[in-house]
Amino acid sequence: MRADAWNRFRRNRLAVVGLVIVAGLLLAAVFAPVLAPHDPSLQDLVAKRTPPGSRFLLGADEFGRDILSRIIYGTRVALLVGTVAVGIALSLGLLFGTISGYAGGVVDSVISRGLEILLAFPYLLLAIAVVSALGPGVLNTTLAVGIWAMPAFTRIVRASVLSLREMDYIQAARAMGTPTAAILLRHLLPNFLPTLIVYSTLYMANAILVEAALSFLGLGVQPPTASWGLMVATGRDFLLMAPHIATIPGLAIMLAVLGFNLLGDGLRDALDPRLRT
């Protein structure tokens, strides 16, 4: 089954492109000290707003810092916030979604009404409210993005558990006295785990966008830490005289989001059970 899914995945050229982009981002984040040509925090006011050239391949920002080095180090922030935030959302979604779908009744109603309250807020407004309450910073930004994504994962898990709990093999396991934890882990989780993997990949793109938006508004990562959203925010004042300061970090955000979306779409097509023969 795994070989069949991999064969479908590698036949999807766009999915392979997404995988290459994501792999490149991971390599840039891991080997940032080796790949970055300059110190991302080193200022050179003489070279401020230098256009792309031999000294600074992607130019210098308003403080004379190398944009390429800051893009590379900003990859760490984007992937860290995205990965941890999706991990938080996935963990909470598994917990509340499984309890809600398997228990049903009053428990399901209470959890569902709580999710509806969270979903009633626009996603960015909810993240801003969490960061405003906790304060700006990488950790609080990660928590805000995780809380924002949690309702979607919870609803996915709940819907899967609701559709599976009445299946004959689940009823047979109950009749045989199989513990609830064993039913959840052995019989339910393997059936919707591929769906969660796909949605985790897709939500990585959304998490990167939300982190960039919060940093752009000054509520996310704080200077001098390199963040793509913060770089766009500081460079918007120089769009006419030095457009590269804002446009290049914006292209980095676009590339990262594109890579995760292509990868997620490819995984969805490869893991879709309706495509298996």
MITI-849269 format. One record per residue (C-alpha): x, y, z; residue number from 1. Coordinates in Angstrom, 2 decimals, always signed. Example, Ala and Ser with C-alpha at 12.3 -4.5 7.8 and 13.67 -1.06 7.14 Angstrom:
<vovexs>
vovex east = +12.30&north = -4.50&up = +7.80&seq = 1 $
vovex east = +13.67&north = -1.06&up = +7.14&seq = 2 $
</vovexs>
This chain:
<vovexs>
vovex east = +0.00&north = +0.00&up = +0.00&seq = 1 $
vovex east = +2.80&north = +2.43&up = +0.82&seq = 2 $
vovex east = +4.58&north = +1.64&up = -2.45&seq = 3 $
vovex east = +1.35&north = +2.25&up = -4.34&seq = 4 $
vovex east = +0.87&north = +5.63&up = -2.66&seq = 5 $
vovex east = +4.46&north = +6.62&up = -3.41&seq = 6 $
vovex east = +4.05&north = +5.65&up = -7.07&seq = 7 $
vovex east = +0.97&north = +7.85&up = -7.35&seq = 8 $
vovex east = +2.76&north = +10.67&up = -5.58&seq = 9 $
vovex east = +5.87&north = +10.68&up = -7.75&seq = 10 $
vovex east = +3.76&north = +10.61&up = -10.92&seq = 11 $
vovex east = +2.27&north = +13.95&up = -9.82&seq = 12 $
vovex east = +4.81&north = +16.49&up = -11.06&seq = 13 $
vovex east = +3.39&north = +19.39&up = -9.07&seq = 14 $
vovex east = +3.55&north = +17.31&up = -5.90&seq = 15 $
vovex east = +7.21&north = +16.53&up = -6.57&seq = 16 $
vovex east = +7.85&north = +20.25&up = -7.09&seq = 17 $
vovex east = +6.20&north = +20.93&up = -3.72&seq = 18 $
vovex east = +8.32&north = +18.25&up = -2.09&seq = 19 $
vovex east = +11.49&north = +19.80&up = -3.53&seq = 20 $
vovex east = +10.49&north = +23.26&up = -2.27&seq = 21 $
vovex east = +9.71&north = +21.98&up = +1.23&seq = 22 $
vovex east = +12.94&north = +19.97&up = +1.29&seq = 23 $
vovex east = +14.85&north = +23.10&up = +0.27&seq = 24 $
vovex east = +13.23&north = +25.06&up = +3.09&seq = 25 $
vovex east = +14.13&north = +22.36&up = +5.61&seq = 26 $
vovex east = +17.74&north = +22.31&up = +4.42&seq = 27 $
vovex east = +17.92&north = +26.11&up = +4.63&seq = 28 $
vovex east = +16.58&north = +26.05&up = +8.18&seq = 29 $
vovex east = +18.93&north = +23.29&up = +9.36&seq = 30 $
vovex east = +22.07&north = +24.62&up = +7.69&seq = 31 $
vovex east = +21.34&north = +28.33&up = +8.04&seq = 32 $
vovex east = +24.72&north = +29.14&up = +9.70&seq = 33 $
vovex east = +26.52&north = +27.47&up = +6.80&seq = 34 $
vovex east = +24.38&north = +28.82&up = +3.96&seq = 35 $
vovex east = +23.99&north = +32.42&up = +5.14&seq = 36 $
vovex east = +26.78&north = +34.54&up = +3.62&seq = 37 $
vovex east = +26.57&north = +37.21&up = +6.35&seq = 38 $
vovex east = +25.45&north = +37.67&up = +9.93&seq = 39 $
vovex east = +21.69&north = +38.36&up = +9.63&seq = 40 $
vovex east = +21.84&north = +40.94&up = +12.45&seq = 41 $
vovex east = +25.02&north = +42.72&up = +11.33&seq = 42 $
vovex east = +24.24&north = +46.32&up = +10.38&seq = 43 $
vovex east = +26.14&north = +48.42&up = +7.85&seq = 44 $
vovex east = +24.49&north = +51.83&up = +7.54&seq = 45 $
vovex east = +26.82&north = +52.77&up = +4.71&seq = 46 $
vovex east = +25.35&north = +49.94&up = +2.62&seq = 47 $
vovex east = +21.69&north = +50.49&up = +3.60&seq = 48 $
vovex east = +19.13&north = +49.87&up = +0.84&seq = 49 $
vovex east = +21.83&north = +48.48&up = -1.45&seq = 50 $
vovex east = +20.20&north = +46.81&up = -4.49&seq = 51 $
vovex east = +20.99&north = +43.18&up = -5.36&seq = 52 $
vovex east = +24.58&north = +42.81&up = -6.52&seq = 53 $
vovex east = +27.86&north = +41.02&up = -6.00&seq = 54 $
vovex east = +28.22&north = +41.92&up = -2.32&seq = 55 $
vovex east = +24.60&north = +41.33&up = -1.34&seq = 56 $
vovex east = +23.02&north = +38.86&up = -3.73&seq = 57 $
vovex east = +19.47&north = +39.89&up = -2.78&seq = 58 $
vovex east = +20.37&north = +43.39&up = -1.63&seq = 59 $
vovex east = +20.50&north = +45.00&up = +1.81&seq = 60 $
vovex east = +17.66&north = +46.31&up = +3.96&seq = 61 $
vovex east = +17.16&north = +49.70&up = +5.54&seq = 62 $
vovex east = +19.88&north = +48.97&up = +8.13&seq = 63 $
vovex east = +22.37&north = +47.48&up = +5.69&seq = 64 $
vovex east = +21.67&north = +43.88&up = +6.73&seq = 65 $
vovex east = +21.99&north = +41.16&up = +4.12&seq = 66 $
vovex east = +18.50&north = +40.20&up = +2.95&seq = 67 $
vovex east = +19.55&north = +36.74&up = +1.75&seq = 68 $
vovex east = +20.94&north = +35.87&up = +5.18&seq = 69 $
vovex east = +17.79&north = +37.13&up = +6.86&seq = 70 $
vovex east = +15.61&north = +35.15&up = +4.43&seq = 71 $
vovex east = +17.55&north = +31.98&up = +5.26&seq = 72 $
vovex east = +17.29&north = +32.54&up = +9.02&seq = 73 $
vovex east = +13.65&north = +33.56&up = +8.63&seq = 74 $
vovex east = +13.01&north = +30.06&up = +7.29&seq = 75 $
vovex east = +13.76&north = +28.75&up = +10.78&seq = 76 $
vovex east = +11.11&north = +30.98&up = +12.34&seq = 77 $
vovex east = +8.49&north = +30.13&up = +9.71&seq = 78 $
vovex east = +9.01&north = +26.37&up = +9.95&seq = 79 $
vovex east = +9.34&north = +26.40&up = +13.75&seq = 80 $
vovex east = +6.11&north = +28.32&up = +14.25&seq = 81 $
vovex east = +4.29&north = +26.30&up = +11.59&seq = 82 $
vovex east = +5.45&north = +22.89&up = +12.79&seq = 83 $
vovex east = +4.88&north = +23.49&up = +16.51&seq = 84 $
vovex east = +1.56&north = +25.24&up = +15.91&seq = 85 $
vovex east = +0.27&north = +22.42&up = +13.72&seq = 86 $
vovex east = +1.51&north = +19.95&up = +16.33&seq = 87 $
vovex east = -0.47&north = +21.77&up = +19.03&seq = 88 $
vovex east = -3.57&north = +21.92&up = +16.83&seq = 89 $
vovex east = -3.24&north = +18.25&up = +15.87&seq = 90 $
vovex east = -2.81&north = +17.10&up = +19.47&seq = 91 $
vovex east = -5.75&north = +19.11&up = +20.76&seq = 92 $
vovex east = -7.82&north = +18.16&up = +17.73&seq = 93 $
vovex east = -7.16&north = +14.47&up = +18.29&seq = 94 $
vovex east = -8.06&north = +14.76&up = +21.97&seq = 95 $
vovex east = -11.25&north = +16.77&up = +21.71&seq = 96 $
vovex east = -12.35&north = +15.29&up = +18.37&seq = 97 $
vovex east = -12.00&north = +11.71&up = +19.59&seq = 98 $
vovex east = -13.79&north = +12.42&up = +22.87&seq = 99 $
vovex east = -16.57&north = +14.32&up = +21.11&seq = 100 $
vovex east = -17.14&north = +11.76&up = +18.37&seq = 101 $
vovex east = -16.80&north = +8.61&up = +20.45&seq = 102 $
vovex east = -18.63&north = +9.75&up = +23.60&seq = 103 $
vovex east = -21.46&north = +11.62&up = +21.87&seq = 104 $
vovex east = -24.39&north = +12.99&up = +23.83&seq = 105 $
vovex east = -23.84&north = +15.93&up = +26.17&seq = 106 $
vovex east = -20.06&north = +15.77&up = +25.84&seq = 107 $
vovex east = -20.31&north = +16.08&up = +22.07&seq = 108 $
vovex east = -22.73&north = +18.99&up = +22.36&seq = 109 $
vovex east = -20.52&north = +20.93&up = +24.78&seq = 110 $
vovex east = -17.37&north = +20.48&up = +22.70&seq = 111 $
vovex east = -19.21&north = +21.30&up = +19.47&seq = 112 $
vovex east = -20.65&north = +24.51&up = +20.89&seq = 113 $
vovex east = -17.18&north = +25.55&up = +22.09&seq = 114 $
vovex east = -15.78&north = +24.94&up = +18.61&seq = 115 $
vovex east = -18.55&north = +26.98&up = +17.05&seq = 116 $
vovex east = -17.68&north = +29.91&up = +19.29&seq = 117 $
vovex east = -14.04&north = +29.77&up = +18.16&seq = 118 $
vovex east = -15.05&north = +29.38&up = +14.51&seq = 119 $
vovex east = -17.30&north = +32.41&up = +14.77&seq = 120 $
vovex east = -14.20&north = +34.63&up = +15.02&seq = 121 $
vovex east = -12.31&north = +35.50&up = +11.83&seq = 122 $
vovex east = -9.08&north = +33.47&up = +11.89&seq = 123 $
vovex east = -6.75&north = +36.47&up = +12.00&seq = 124 $
vovex east = -8.85&north = +38.26&up = +14.62&seq = 125 $
vovex east = -8.74&north = +35.17&up = +16.84&seq = 126 $
vovex east = -4.95&north = +34.96&up = +16.50&seq = 127 $
vovex east = -4.60&north = +38.68&up = +17.23&seq = 128 $
vovex east = -6.78&north = +38.33&up = +20.34&seq = 129 $
vovex east = -4.64&north = +35.46&up = +21.67&seq = 130 $
vovex east = -1.36&north = +37.28&up = +21.00&seq = 131 $
vovex east = -2.74&north = +40.51&up = +22.49&seq = 132 $
vovex east = -3.67&north = +38.65&up = +25.66&seq = 133 $
vovex east = -0.37&north = +36.75&up = +25.97&seq = 134 $
vovex east = +2.01&north = +39.33&up = +24.48&seq = 135 $
vovex east = +4.11&north = +39.25&up = +21.30&seq = 136 $
vovex east = +6.94&north = +36.80&up = +20.74&seq = 137 $
vovex east = +7.73&north = +33.53&up = +18.99&seq = 138 $
vovex east = +6.19&north = +31.30&up = +21.70&seq = 139 $
vovex east = +2.96&north = +33.24&up = +22.00&seq = 140 $
vovex east = +2.67&north = +33.50&up = +18.22&seq = 141 $
vovex east = +3.01&north = +29.72&up = +18.01&seq = 142 $
vovex east = +0.29&north = +29.23&up = +20.63&seq = 143 $
vovex east = -1.99&north = +31.68&up = +18.83&seq = 144 $
vovex east = -1.60&north = +29.90&up = +15.50&seq = 145 $
vovex east = -2.11&north = +26.51&up = +17.18&seq = 146 $
vovex east = -5.32&north = +27.64&up = +18.88&seq = 147 $
vovex east = -6.53&north = +29.11&up = +15.60&seq = 148 $
vovex east = -6.05&north = +25.80&up = +13.74&seq = 149 $
vovex east = -7.35&north = +23.53&up = +16.52&seq = 150 $
vovex east = -11.11&north = +23.73&up = +15.69&seq = 151 $
vovex east = -10.54&north = +22.53&up = +12.12&seq = 152 $
vovex east = -8.58&north = +19.47&up = +13.24&seq = 153 $
vovex east = -11.15&north = +18.73&up = +15.95&seq = 154 $
vovex east = -14.00&north = +18.74&up = +13.46&seq = 155 $
vovex east = -12.10&north = +16.49&up = +11.05&seq = 156 $
vovex east = -11.39&north = +13.94&up = +13.79&seq = 157 $
vovex east = -14.92&north = +14.14&up = +15.17&seq = 158 $
vovex east = -16.48&north = +13.54&up = +11.77&seq = 159 $
vovex east = -14.19&north = +10.57&up = +11.14&seq = 160 $
vovex east = -14.92&north = +9.00&up = +14.53&seq = 161 $
vovex east = -18.67&north = +9.50&up = +14.12&seq = 162 $
vovex east = -18.63&north = +7.69&up = +10.78&seq = 163 $
vovex east = -16.41&north = +4.85&up = +12.00&seq = 164 $
vovex east = -17.75&north = +4.08&up = +15.47&seq = 165 $
vovex east = -20.86&north = +2.33&up = +14.11&seq = 166 $
vovex east = -18.92&north = +0.08&up = +11.75&seq = 167 $
vovex east = -19.30&north = -3.66&up = +12.26&seq = 168 $
vovex east = -15.69&north = -4.28&up = +13.26&seq = 169 $
vovex east = -15.90&north = -1.57&up = +15.93&seq = 170 $
vovex east = -19.09&north = -3.10&up = +17.29&seq = 171 $
vovex east = -17.41&north = -6.53&up = +17.27&seq = 172 $
vovex east = -14.44&north = -5.15&up = +19.18&seq = 173 $
vovex east = -16.79&north = -3.69&up = +21.78&seq = 174 $
vovex east = -18.68&north = -6.96&up = +22.09&seq = 175 $
vovex east = -15.39&north = -8.80&up = +22.69&seq = 176 $
vovex east = -14.62&north = -6.47&up = +25.59&seq = 177 $
vovex east = -11.73&north = -4.63&up = +23.91&seq = 178 $
vovex east = -10.74&north = -1.59&up = +26.00&seq = 179 $
vovex east = -11.78&north = +1.78&up = +24.63&seq = 180 $
vovex east = -8.18&north = +2.97&up = +24.35&seq = 181 $
vovex east = -7.29&north = -0.07&up = +22.25&seq = 182 $
vovex east = -10.27&north = +0.52&up = +19.95&seq = 183 $
vovex east = -9.26&north = +4.12&up = +19.44&seq = 184 $
vovex east = -5.60&north = +3.39&up = +18.79&seq = 185 $
vovex east = -5.85&north = +0.14&up = +16.81&seq = 186 $
vovex east = -9.08&north = +0.50&up = +14.87&seq = 187 $
vovex east = -10.06&north = +4.17&up = +14.61&seq = 188 $
vovex east = -6.80&north = +6.15&up = +14.41&seq = 189 $
vovex east = -5.26&north = +4.24&up = +11.44&seq = 190 $
vovex east = -8.37&north = +4.97&up = +9.37&seq = 191 $
vovex east = -8.24&north = +8.77&up = +9.57&seq = 192 $
vovex east = -4.50&north = +9.27&up = +10.16&seq = 193 $
vovex east = -3.77&north = +9.76&up = +6.41&seq = 194 $
vovex east = -6.39&north = +12.52&up = +6.32&seq = 195 $
vovex east = -4.74&north = +14.23&up = +9.28&seq = 196 $
vovex east = -1.34&north = +14.02&up = +7.59&seq = 197 $
vovex east = -2.72&north = +15.73&up = +4.50&seq = 198 $
vovex east = -4.47&north = +18.47&up = +6.46&seq = 199 $
vovex east = -1.37&north = +19.01&up = +8.61&seq = 200 $
vovex east = +0.65&north = +19.69&up = +5.48&seq = 201 $
vovex east = -1.95&north = +22.06&up = +4.10&seq = 202 $
vovex east = -2.30&north = +23.88&up = +7.41&seq = 203 $
vovex east = +1.47&north = +24.41&up = +7.52&seq = 204 $
vovex east = +0.97&north = +26.85&up = +4.65&seq = 205 $
vovex east = -1.82&north = +28.63&up = +6.54&seq = 206 $
vovex east = +0.28&north = +28.72&up = +9.73&seq = 207 $
vovex east = +3.15&north = +30.37&up = +7.85&seq = 208 $
vovex east = +0.73&north = +32.96&up = +6.48&seq = 209 $
vovex east = -0.76&north = +33.70&up = +9.91&seq = 210 $
vovex east = +2.70&north = +34.01&up = +11.48&seq = 211 $
vovex east = +3.74&north = +36.42&up = +8.71&seq = 212 $
vovex east = +0.54&north = +38.43&up = +9.18&seq = 213 $
vovex east = +1.03&north = +38.72&up = +12.95&seq = 214 $
vovex east = +4.68&north = +39.73&up = +12.50&seq = 215 $
vovex east = +3.63&north = +42.24&up = +9.84&seq = 216 $
vovex east = +1.24&north = +43.82&up = +12.35&seq = 217 $
vovex east = +3.95&north = +43.91&up = +15.03&seq = 218 $
vovex east = +2.26&north = +41.27&up = +17.18&seq = 219 $
vovex east = +4.41&north = +38.30&up = +16.22&seq = 220 $
vovex east = +8.17&north = +37.85&up = +16.12&seq = 221 $
vovex east = +9.97&north = +40.92&up = +17.44&seq = 222 $
vovex east = +13.12&north = +42.52&up = +16.00&seq = 223 $
vovex east = +15.99&north = +41.90&up = +15.56&seq = 224 $
vovex east = +14.87&north = +38.27&up = +14.94&seq = 225 $
vovex east = +14.59&north = +37.61&up = +11.21&seq = 226 $
vovex east = +10.96&north = +37.02&up = +10.21&seq = 227 $
vovex east = +9.55&north = +37.22&up = +6.70&seq = 228 $
vovex east = +6.43&north = +39.08&up = +7.79&seq = 229 $
vovex east = +8.46&north = +41.56&up = +9.83&seq = 230 $
vovex east = +10.79&north = +42.13&up = +6.87&seq = 231 $
vovex east = +7.81&north = +42.95&up = +4.65&seq = 232 $
vovex east = +6.46&north = +45.33&up = +7.30&seq = 233 $
vovex east = +9.73&north = +47.26&up = +7.67&seq = 234 $
vovex east = +10.31&north = +47.34&up = +3.93&seq = 235 $
vovex east = +6.92&north = +48.77&up = +2.95&seq = 236 $
vovex east = +8.16&north = +52.31&up = +3.71&seq = 237 $
vovex east = +10.81&north = +51.94&up = +1.00&seq = 238 $
vovex east = +8.75&north = +50.42&up = -1.80&seq = 239 $
vovex east = +9.46&north = +53.29&up = -4.18&seq = 240 $
vovex east = +13.18&north = +53.74&up = -3.54&seq = 241 $
vovex east = +14.16&north = +50.16&up = -2.65&seq = 242 $
vovex east = +11.34&north = +47.72&up = -3.54&seq = 243 $
vovex east = +13.55&north = +44.66&up = -3.02&seq = 244 $
vovex east = +13.44&north = +45.10&up = +0.77&seq = 245 $
vovex east = +9.74&north = +44.13&up = +0.91&seq = 246 $
vovex east = +9.21&north = +42.16&up = -2.30&seq = 247 $
vovex east = +11.89&north = +39.51&up = -1.74&seq = 248 $
vovex east = +10.56&north = +38.41&up = +1.70&seq = 249 $
vovex east = +7.08&north = +38.45&up = +0.16&seq = 250 $
vovex east = +8.28&north = +36.10&up = -2.56&seq = 251 $
vovex east = +9.76&north = +33.83&up = +0.13&seq = 252 $
vovex east = +6.36&north = +33.63&up = +1.85&seq = 253 $
vovex east = +4.69&north = +32.90&up = -1.49&seq = 254 $
vovex east = +7.19&north = +30.15&up = -2.31&seq = 255 $
vovex east = +6.81&north = +28.47&up = +1.09&seq = 256 $
vovex east = +3.01&north = +28.54&up = +0.94&seq = 257 $
vovex east = +3.07&north = +27.23&up = -2.63&seq = 258 $
vovex east = +5.41&north = +24.39&up = -1.69&seq = 259 $
vovex east = +3.28&north = +23.16&up = +1.22&seq = 260 $
vovex east = +0.05&north = +23.49&up = -0.78&seq = 261 $
vovex east = +1.46&north = +21.48&up = -3.68&seq = 262 $
vovex east = +2.82&north = +18.87&up = -1.27&seq = 263 $
vovex east = -0.50&north = +18.65&up = +0.56&seq = 264 $
vovex east = -2.47&north = +18.28&up = -2.67&seq = 265 $
vovex east = -0.10&north = +15.54&up = -3.80&seq = 266 $
vovex east = -0.41&north = +13.68&up = -0.52&seq = 267 $
vovex east = -4.19&north = +13.94&up = -0.68&seq = 268 $
vovex east = -4.25&north = +12.40&up = -4.14&seq = 269 $
vovex east = -1.75&north = +9.70&up = -3.18&seq = 270 $
vovex east = -3.43&north = +8.71&up = +0.08&seq = 271 $
vovex east = -7.04&north = +8.94&up = -1.09&seq = 272 $
vovex east = -8.44&north = +5.40&up = -0.58&seq = 273 $
vovex east = -10.83&north = +5.88&up = -3.52&seq = 274 $
vovex east = -7.82&north = +5.90&up = -5.85&seq = 275 $
vovex east = -6.49&north = +2.56&up = -4.61&seq = 276 $
vovex east = -7.08&north = -0.49&up = -6.73&seq = 277 $
</vovexs>
